[in-house]
Amino acid sequence: MNNLILKLKLLFLPFVLWGIGFTATYTFLHWLLILEYRILDLKNIVVEFVLPAVFTGLFVFIWLRKRLKLLKLKTKTGDLPGFFQFIALIALCIPAVVAQHYIVTATGKLVQVENINQIGQQKLSRYYTVEDYYLDKANVQIFPYSEVSGKNNQYLNFYLHAVVPILGAAADTISTQPIQGWLGVKFSHQVSNRLSPQGKEAAYQKFMQESWEEFQVQNTAQFQYLDRIGSSTDLDKYRTAVKGKSSFYTTSEPVILVPVHQPYAARNGNKLSWIFGSFGIGSAVWLLMISLAKFRPFQLKKFLAGKPQKDTELQEFFSIFIPKKDYVVTPLILDLNLLLFILMTLSGAGFLTFESEDLLSWGANFKPLVLEGDWWRLMTNVFLHGGIMHLVMNMAALLFVGSLLEPYLGKVKFAVLYLTLGLAASLTSIWWYDRTISVGASGAIFGLYGFVIALLTVKALPGQMNKSLLITSGLFVAINLVMGLAGAGIDNGAHIGGLAAGLTAGFGYYLSIYNQHEDYLEPEEEQEKYTSA
């Protein structure tokens, strides 16, 4: 019983207090700073998902993980400490995320206006009903685009954002007054990314045709109310469609309204009950998990005595981002990539993935722009990534090879090598592709592994490292090349270009060392010949 009370005190109560306190505080700040007074302007995905996940993850990883060390969770067959942390993260994150969706829909007020032009004459609200309006379908504007998704980019997604001017009456079609509102309609379709180029083009044309036919026949004028789109990727796409109609005189930031066919009273759905229900289920699961685990008596005794075990794992994790002797350039590269990713996320570009337009604005590699004079893109793209998983995978690969090569080469040579390989990969990419947007450190990383493979084949590295490291590096290169060749959406040009440049640099570096060594020995050898003669 005493053990259960200690578990409640040390592991369950803090879990519950954080869940309630963080969700309530963060939701209030969301309402105050963004929804009510509009002090901050962040994309929906950042406010409603990224920040709750980040703050919850920090609590679990930095604070709760220490307390989990008091339990006997180490096993030979699995990583139970990691599993416990994952369950805690999910259990705390879900109600916080649902709460943000709830506060957005619950805060909005339904404003009734007689004419659409009245929207610009008062403070913007979230929801509207309009008595008199005319949808000018003759001047619809569209913005079609596509993107890949899924594991190894296995899916190709087509999207079509259409906007229709909302006018006060049919007679306003000849007016030069600013258009206050646009009705937004979105269409989407998914196909396999393994289709041939001709198959993809046929699927795209079919999607465009069917979407246009559906738009023409659907009665977009019949809706319960209009929902004003908040800061999001969809809003950006709708506004891009609006800008395409240069003949229209519109406001600098057009109001995009999406038709809603359900009653206004049903806008919140079951979100409120899901907040409490998900938190209750998560808390019950957490309580069951910690109650089944046993304490580690020695660690518990030290903890209660105020002498907890030092958290060396956390120090080791953060140490990979801190420069130190023989390890300077690698952490700086990691930090720069991570910083740019955070800045892009906070700017609202995304988290899981980034849109092509955002990547281009941040410095992605793109042949037409490079040839127009943006030569700096050949280097900036090496420090950008297309999403969180792209970043994590590349940085893990960089950490492994960088921690090996940098002490061997020295920080200056390693930095020059990395930048040179990145440049070579970027040049190969624009030679290989005519209109592909490319980002990522993978080309330079492939080059580093190619450099290592070259040194290993001539046994220039310490003998005890040769066999295992050669196998590891070879498997990394082979698996990623096969994945790249099998799946579209991967810059094979950058990968192969970086690898070829790395192999060349590795063999060249070895020859330079070998020649210097021969030059150093030659006088001594000549002296031996002269003496014996």
C-alpha positions, 0 to 999 in steps of 0.5 A: 500500500505504501508503494502505491501511495508513493507512486500516486504522489511521485508519478500520478499526481504530477501527471494529472496536475500537468495535464490539467494545468497545461491544458487550461493555461495554454487554452486560455492563452490561445484564446486571449492572444490569438482568438480574442485580441489577435496579438499573435498571428500563427498558423493553426497547425502550430497553435493547435498541434505543434506547440502542445506536442512540444511543451508536453514532450519537454515535460515528459522527456525532461521531468517525468523521465527522471521519475520513471528511473525509480521503477524497474522498467529495463528489460532484455526484450524491449524498451519499457522506459521509452514505451512509458514515455510514449504513452504519457506523451500521447495521454497528455497531448490528445486532450490538449490538442482537442481543447485547442480545436474546441476553443476555436469553434466555441469562441466564434460568434455568429454574426448576421449581416444583410449584405456581404459588403458589411463584413468589411465595415465591422470587426471580423468574426468567425461565423456569418449568415448573409441575407442578400448575396450573389455568387459570381460563378462566371469569375471563379478562380482556381489554384491547383497543385499536387504533393507527395505523401506516405512512406517513401512518398508512395502517394501523389495527392491532387488538390484544387482550391476554388474561390468565387466572388461573393457579391451583394447582387448580380448587378455588382459584377460590373462594379469596381468596388473591393470584393469583401468576401470570397467563397472557398471550395476545396477538392482533393484526390489521391493516386499511387506515386508509382504510376508512370508520368503518362499515368499521373498526367492522365489522373491529374487531367481526370481529377481536374475535369471531375472537380470542375464538373462537380463544382458547376453542378453543386448548389454552393449557395445553399448553406447554413452559415459561412466559416471564415478560414483562419491562418492556415495552409488552406487560407494561403492556397485560397488567397493564391487563387484570388491573386490569380484574378488580376482584373478584380479589384480586391482587398490586400487580405481577402476574407475567405468564407467556407460554406457549412451545411450543418447547423451552427449549434452543432459546430463543436461536435463532441469536442468538449466531452472528448477533452475530459474523456481522453484525459480520463482514459489516459490517466487511467491507463497511466495509473494502471501502468505505474501500479504494475511496475515495481520500485527500484529500492536503492534509487527510491531511497536515494530519491527520498533522501534528496540524492536522486541519480544524476540524469546523464542520459539527458546531458548526453542527448543535449551534448550532441548539439554543443561544440567541443574539442574535435567536435565543432562543425558537426554540432554547428551543422545540426544546430543550424538545420534545427534552427531553420526548421524551428523558424519555418515551423513558427512562421506557419510553414508546417511541421510534418511537411512543408509546402513547395512555395514555403521551401522556395521562399526559404531557399530551396534548390530549383533550376529555373530560379538558379539559372535566373541568378539565385546561385545561393540556392545551391548552398542554402537548400542543404540546410533546409528539410521538407518536414520533421521526419526528413530532418530527424533521419538526415541529422541522425545519419549526419551525427553518426558519420560526422562524429567519426570523420571530423576528429579524423580530418579536423574541423576546417577540412571537415567543414570544407568537405561538407560544403563542397559535397553539398554544392556538388549534390545541388549542382547534380540535382539541377543537372538531373532535374529541370523543375524539381524543388530540392531540399535536404542535407542528404546529398552532402551526407551521402558524400560523407559516407562515400568519403568514408567508403573510399577510405575504408576500401584502401584501409586508411582508417584504423583497422578495428573499424574497417569491417563493421564500418564498411558494412554499415556505410555500404548498407546505408548507401545501398538502402537509401539509393534503392528507396530513392530509385523505387520512390518518386519525390526523392532527389536521386540526382543529389544523392548520386551526385553527393555519393560520387563526389564523396568517393572521388574526394575520399580516394583523392584525399588518400592519394594526397596522403600517400604521395606526401608520405612517399615524398617524405621517405624518398630522401631517406631511401636515396641516402640508403642507396648512396651509402650501400653503393 
